[in-house]
């Protein structure tokens, strides 16, 4: 019996995590802050899925093309752009994305290290149904099975039991990262939750990478090149000298990154 090769190509809809840049006005000032960030962490955007959301800017098409060019010259490769008219789609622009949702790190189902009870598409469908049913009379209470499915996924912390060396990037958007050892200069630790370093932190630590402002950074000895919590960063030059070499915690207080000693 002869087997005939299939002529079909399989397509599936999937969701993947992406870092979203949200430029603000004045755009020139935002570009200056981006350059300052890149000066401290030049490789931060490399090999990552990046989307730029320009909804707050209200750009004309020509201005959008100019912004895309500025990001390209900074070697930021874009997966897509959102917040613009879909009719603007053309070969000169990244794909125009619509319908994106903000995902908080503490209930994130887009992890690579675990599975939630429902797919992102199913959760979105349930959200739409729930919105439609709000205010409806006589709505039955969800069953125990439905309630269990609706619970957010819980992910264990990522534990690194060896030093994080220069050039390495630890990226764990699902939750906390625990490093048992030092983080060398030139290394990146990026977490959706908090970061714990049981050693000297000389590299860059970015907690709350998906906007979790309650995240914190803890380290035995602070010698960091850059700290960030919830997208707000602090460079080495901005850190108080008396905090250097100390056992500290770092957190976000409104729009300010705070550092305090723990001993």
CORRAQUI-V579976 format. One record per residue. RES is the residue in three letters. PHI is phi as a letter, one per 40 degrees, with the letter a starting at -180 (* if undefined). NEAR is the number of other C-alpha atoms within 10 Angstrom. Layout:
res = <RES:RES>
phi = <PHI:PHI>
near = <NEAR:NEAR>
This chain:
res = <UNK:UNK:UNK:UNK:UNK:UNK:UNK:UNK:UNK:UNK:UNK:UNK:UNK:UNK:UNK:UNK:UNK:UNK:UNK:UNK:UNK:UNK:UNK:UNK:UNK:UNK:UNK:UNK:UNK:UNK:UNK:UNK:UNK:UNK:UNK:UNK:UNK:UNK:UNK:UNK:UNK:UNK:UNK:UNK:UNK:UNK:UNK:UNK:UNK:UNK:UNK:UNK:UNK:UNK:UNK:UNK:UNK:UNK:UNK:UNK:UNK:UNK:UNK:UNK:UNK:UNK:UNK:UNK:UNK:UNK:UNK:UNK:UNK:UNK:UNK:UNK:UNK:UNK:UNK:UNK:UNK:UNK:UNK:UNK:UNK:UNK:UNK:UNK:UNK:UNK:UNK:UNK:UNK:UNK:UNK:UNK:UNK:UNK:UNK:UNK:UNK:UNK:UNK:UNK:UNK:UNK:UNK:UNK:UNK:UNK:UNK:UNK:UNK:UNK:UNK:UNK:UNK:UNK:UNK:UNK:UNK:UNK:UNK:UNK:UNK:UNK:UNK:UNK:UNK:UNK:UNK:UNK:UNK:UNK:UNK:UNK:UNK:UNK:UNK:UNK:UNK:UNK:UNK:UNK:UNK:UNK:UNK:UNK:UNK:UNK:UNK:UNK:UNK:UNK:UNK:UNK:UNK:UNK:UNK:UNK:UNK:UNK:UNK:UNK:UNK:UNK:UNK:UNK:UNK:UNK:UNK:UNK:UNK:UNK:UNK:UNK:UNK:UNK:UNK:UNK:UNK:UNK:UNK:UNK:UNK:UNK:UNK:UNK:UNK:UNK:UNK:UNK:UNK:UNK:UNK:UNK:UNK:UNK:UNK:UNK:UNK:UNK:UNK:UNK:UNK:UNK:UNK:UNK:UNK:UNK:UNK:UNK:UNK:UNK:UNK:UNK:UNK:UNK:UNK:UNK:UNK:UNK:UNK:UNK:UNK:UNK:UNK:UNK:UNK:UNK:UNK:UNK:UNK:UNK:UNK:UNK:UNK:UNK:UNK:UNK:UNK:UNK:UNK:UNK:UNK:UNK:UNK:UNK:UNK:UNK:UNK:UNK:UNK:UNK:UNK:UNK:UNK:UNK:UNK:UNK:UNK:UNK:UNK>
phi = <*:c:c:c:c:c:c:c:b:c:b:b:c:b:b:b:c:a:c:b:c:b:d:b:c:c:c:c:c:c:c:c:c:c:c:c:c:c:c:c:b:c:b:c:c:c:f:b:c:b:b:b:b:b:d:c:c:g:c:c:c:c:c:c:c:c:c:d:c:c:c:c:c:c:g:b:c:b:c:a:b:b:g:b:c:d:c:c:d:a:c:c:b:c:d:c:b:b:g:c:b:c:b:c:c:c:b:c:b:b:c:c:b:a:b:c:c:b:c:c:c:c:c:c:c:c:c:c:c:c:c:c:c:c:g:c:c:g:c:c:c:c:c:c:c:c:c:c:c:c:c:c:c:b:b:c:c:c:b:b:c:a:c:c:c:d:g:c:b:b:b:b:c:c:i:c:b:b:b:c:i:c:b:c:d:g:b:b:b:b:b:c:b:c:b:b:b:c:i:c:c:b:c:b:b:b:c:g:c:b:g:c:c:c:c:b:b:b:a:c:a:c:a:c:c:a:b:a:b:f:g:c:b:b:c:d:c:c:c:c:c:c:c:c:g:b:c:b:b:b:a:b:b:f:b:b:c:b:b:a:c:b:b>
near = <3:4:5:6:6:6:6:6:5:5:6:4:5:8:9:9:16:17:15:18:14:15:19:15:11:9:12:11:12:14:17:11:12:14:14:13:16:14:11:16:18:13:16:15:16:11:9:15:16:19:22:23:20:18:15:12:17:12:14:9:12:8:12:17:13:11:18:19:15:13:15:12:10:14:13:20:18:22:17:18:24:20:19:21:12:13:7:11:14:10:7:9:15:17:17:20:18:13:6:9:7:9:14:18:23:21:15:21:23:20:17:11:11:12:13:19:14:16:14:16:12:11:16:13:12:14:13:11:11:11:11:10:11:9:9:8:7:6:9:6:8:10:9:9:8:10:10:11:14:16:12:14:18:15:18:11:16:19:12:14:11:11:17:24:15:14:12:16:16:16:16:20:26:29:27:25:26:19:22:16:19:20:28:22:19:19:20:26:24:25:29:27:29:26:28:22:23:19:19:21:29:22:25:25:27:25:35:31:27:25:18:22:23:15:25:23:25:24:27:21:19:23:21:23:22:22:24:23:34:22:18:19:19:19:17:17:9:9:19:9:9:8:15:15:15:17:18:18:18:21:24:23:11:9:12:12:18:15:18:13:16:11:7>
